[in-house]
């Protein structure tokens, strides 16, 4: 029977630890809110990883790692589209374009990057299919999980702290009122400057994250550093409706509007 569960009860790090300690072989499928991740292990080691519809083909991975050029990648997509990754790998090695080490190191880096992106997944279902191996047409690797588990545990603690400091990304930012402070004289990182350029009561932090191509962890890190520096403040987004007793106000219903106003007036008089 396959191992099944919810990420609310069993974290990614705990799953990796279980696979590592039990030296499991099989496929871990994680259905998150936006994507589905498939991670394959052999004898407790990472062998293969795929995230959603992301292009994880050998040609795409080599191009991202700058082992082949963008033009070479386009040619391979056109002329070698029917080749398996194993066949393509042999072709590239024999032609002298890449080495075997280039292929394995690039794939290892990519598979590790997929796992790292799962560290902050706290919503979703998972199941583990015992003894299911990577697809025959893909190249498998062998990566020890110990360092990934240690790194993931550290990042999970950071994520929990940042969630406490910044519970919701649906709030906005404004520049703090600090007379005499000129943001141009502040030493900010490239990522911080990118976020600063979008600071506006009309922009939610989630919208800023999308505009700057940052994930939830990255945007929280940057915003936390800006908060600590006293440069920005978290506010309600401009035009966002107010919640009154769990209900949206103003409400489109006229009678409900009148009822809410009367209750509010009564409450104020009683204070």
N, C-alpha and C positions, 0 to 999 in steps of 0.2 A: 504494500500500500504506500502511495506517495506521501511525502511530508507536505502538509498544507498549513496555512496560517495567515495571520494579518500582521502587517508591519507595526501596528499599534502595540501588539503583544510581543513581537519578536523582531528586533532590529536587524538591519543589514549586517552590522558587525557581529552580532550573535550568530547569524546564519553562516558567515564566513568562518567563525571560530568553530562551529559545529562541523563544517566540512573539513576544516584543517585537522582537528583532533581525531575525527573518525576516519580520516583519509578517504573521504567519499568520492565516488565516481558517478557523474550524472549531470543532469541539466536543471538549473535553478531558473524558473520563470517568475518574474516579478511584474505584476500589472499595476503600474502607478497611475496617478490621475491623468497624466498627459502622454505617457509612453509605456511601452512594454520592453523590459530588459530580459535578455536571455544569456545566462552565464553558464558555461560548461566547465566541469572540473574532471581531472583524471588523477586518482590516488591522492586526493586532497590538495592538488595544485591547480591553479588557474590555467585553462587550456584554450578557451575561446570566449568571446563576448560580442554581443550585438545589442544596440540600443535603437528601438523603434525602426524607422525607415532610413536611418542614417546610412550613408554609403560606407560600408566597412570592407569593401573589396580590397584586394591586395594593391591594385593600381591606385586607388584613392588614398590608401594609407601611405604608400610610398611617395605619392605626390605631396601629401600634407607634411611628410618628414623631409621633403626636398631631396629625396633620393632620385626622383625623376622630375623632369620639368613639366609645366602645365601643358605644353604642346605635345610632349611624349604621352602624357596621360590621355589627352584627347584622341591621339592616334590609336592608343591601346583600346580605348572604349569603342572606337569605330571598327578596328580590324581584328581585335582579339576578344570581342564581346561573347563569343561562344566558348571560349577557353575557360577551364576551371582555374582557380587560384594556383593550384599545384602545377598545372601545365604552364601557366603564365610565368610563374616563378622560375621554372627550369629554362624557359625561353629567354628570360631576362638575364639569368646567370650565364647561360651559354653564349649569349650575345655580348657579354661583358658590360652590360649597363649597371648591374648591381651585383653584390656578393650575397652569399647565403647569410652572412652575418647581418647585412643591411636588412634583409627580409625579416629575419627572426627578431632583431632588435626593434624594428619599426612596428611589427605586429604586437610585440610585448608591450611597448609604450602605449599603443592604441587600446589594447584590451585593459590595461591598468587604468587608463583614463576613463574608460566606460565604468569600471567599478568605482572609481573615485566619485563620479557624478551621482552614484547611488547613496553615498554616505548620508545625505540629508533627506532622503526619502523617508517620510514618517507615515505616509498614507499608501495603502495598496494591499493587494493580496499576493501571496506567493505559493508556489508548489514546487517540489523537487522530484524529478523523475529519475529514479535510480538506474545507473548503468547506461544512460543515454549519452552517446558521444557526439562530438561536433560533426557537422555535415561532411560527407566524404570529399566534397569538392573544395573545402576550405583547409587552410594550413593551421594546425594546432601548435601551441607552445607549451612550455612548462614554467610557471611562475610561482614561487613560494608565497604563501599567504601571510606569513608572520608580520612582515613589515606593513602590509596593507591593513592588517587588523590593528596594529599599534597606531598607525597614522589615522585610521578611521575613528578609533576611540578618542583620540585627541581632538579631531575635527568635530565629533559628535558633542563633546563637552563644550567646545566653542560655540557650536550651533545652538545649544540649549541656553547658553548665557546670552547670546545675541537675540534670541527669541524673547527672553525676559525683558531685555532693554528695548527691543523694537518688536512688539507683539504682532503688529499688522502692517503690511506693505500698502494697504489701501488708504493710508494717511498721506498728507503732503508735507512739504518742507518750505520754510521761509528763512531768510537770512536773519540771524540774531541781531538785535539792536545793541551794538557795542560802539559807542562814540569813540572816534579816534582810531578805529581798527580798519585798515584797508586790506581787503582780501588779496589784492595784487602783491602785497608785501609778505603774504603767508606762504611758507614752503609746503606745497601740496604735491602729491604724486600725480602721475598722468591719469590714473583712474579717478582720483578725487577731483581733478579739474574737469574731467568729463561729466561727472555727476553734478558738480557745482554749476556747470553751464545750463543745466535743466532745472535748477531750483526755482520753483514758482508755485504759489498756492494753488494753481490750476492743475499742476502735474502731481499725480500720486507717485509714491516711491516705486510701485509696481510698473507704472508707465516709464519711469526713468530707467528702471532695470532693463525693460525691453528695448528702449532707445539706445542704451549703452551696451547691449548684448551681454548683460551680467545675469548670473543665476541668483537665486534667493540668498545664498550664503555670501556671495561676493558683494551684492548691493548692501546687505546688512553690515558687512565689515567696513565698507567705505563710509556709510552713513554714521556708524558708531564712532569712527575716528573724527568725523566732522562735528558730531555732537560733543565729543570729549574736548575738542578744541574750542568749543563755544561759538562756532561759526554759523550753525543752523539750529532751528527749532522745529519740532514736529507739531503740525497743526491739522485741523480738519480741512479737507480739500474745499476750495472755493466752489460754492453752489451745491455742496453735498447736503442732502436733507438731514435734518436733525431727528434723532430717535427719542420719542417720548413714551415712556412705559413700554418700550419694546416695539412701538409702532412708528412708522415713518411720518414725519411732520415737516412740511405741510402735506396733508393727504388730499387726493383729488376729490374725495367725497365731501360735499358742502356740509351735510348734516354732521358728519364726523369731525370736520374742522371746527364747527360751532361747539360741539360737545367737548372737544379737546381744549379749546380756548376757555370755555366756562370752567372746566375742571382746573385749568392752570390758574385762573383768577381766584378761584376758591382756595386753592393751595397757598397762593401768595398772601391772601387776607388772613389765613390761619397762622402764618408765621409770626 
